[in-house]
Amino acid sequence: MTKNIPLIDLHPTHDPLEKQMVAAFKSVYERNAFVLGAEVQSLEKAFARLCGVKEGIGVSSGTAALTLTLRALGIGPGDEVLTTPFSFFSTASCIAYVGARPVFADVEEDTLNLDPAKLEALRTDKTKAVLPVHLFGHPARMDAIRRFAQKHGLLIVEDACQAHGAKYLDRSVGGWGDAACFSFYPSKNLGGLGDGGLVVTDNAELAGRLRVLRNCGRRDVPYEHSELGYVERLDNMQAAFLLVKLKFLGRWNAERKKLVRCYEEGLAGTPVHPLPSLPEAAPVYHLFTVRTPRRDDLQKYLTGQGIGTGICYKTPLHLQKAFAYLKGRRGDFPVAEKSAEEVLSLPLYAGLSPAAVRRVCAEIRRFFSRSSNG
Ligand SMILES: Cc1ncc(COP(=O)(O)O)c(C=O)c1O
């Protein structure tokens, strides 16, 4: 019997590291070092270095990273933040959490990332920041977004939750904005054994504010609170696991890239089109997402063959119930809406075998040859 191929499997990366993970657990356990311990600090330093910036601030999730960053930058009621309608919910909910208004701009037809050409027309006197997403590990067009932001004195917060280790031009993602936010949700390219997140920035003052905000508004003295902060610290145990895994991120990202090349070869000539990456970008393929006109039928067929798939995202953000108050309507963002009907993510993870990728491609070919034969 042929084996099922899941969309994501963490065992191939976790199993060989079991001893190191258990040792990391024991070390934290034996020192009772559960909150803001040495591991959080080491991870902050190492991850900031990876992004080519000075400061890292460990927080409890990618959502917390985005929300606290906007708050620390002083964005709040009456402000507008330009962002993409084609992303995970938190990209826009963080803007709403701080009392500001998400203003969506449609995405580019090819990359499905925020389209810099659409920003100018949506800017108002209330616009304070741009929040691009490096979707599926593909860097957004950061040079153009930066030119736009600089021209109008806007802040940039990168949502890099899906792009650990990606590069745009000569710079890592995370180094293009005033701050960048990462998620360590388990399925991310670098994921913990639970939730986690991190902000990186070159701005020492912003980093200081974030350290206060994540820790109950406490500056240095215990039980003295200078402002209404939150409990959004990165768990030290997660930091310990992430430090073990961080050493392998480059290797795992390279593996993902090879598997994507294998997919590209296997799918050539089919009506299944992988998202292209920008020539100036080095993506990290958080997901391998394709576009295809018969998406739902293909998904059903692949499920029947034991092949896991995912749809990111079926409902663009302007059509989510939670954002009904923004009065978004179908037709507002045609590229995002069309993409939502066409995208399908195929199995991809470090440790997936090229043979499994070839099998997925063969099944896709079989699906289309069957349907073209009636
Ligand atoms: C683009 C994007 N932004 C934000 C988040 C939120 O991260 P978390 O789930 O760690 O809160 C995610 C995670 O799925 C994401 O993919």
The ligand as an ORCA input file, in Angstrom:
! r2SCAN-3c Opt
* xyz 0 1
  C       1.474     35.849      7.890
  C       1.231     35.553      9.333
  N       1.087     36.574     10.188
  C       0.894     36.369     11.499
  C       0.828     35.104     12.027
  C       0.547     34.926     13.485
  O       1.491     34.141     14.133
  P       1.069     33.276     15.423
  O       0.212     32.144     14.958
  O       2.367     32.824     15.991
  O       0.337     34.187     16.335
  C       0.982     34.006     11.179
  C       0.924     32.629     11.698
  O       0.256     31.763     11.228
  C       1.175     34.231      9.792
  O       1.312     33.213      8.934
*
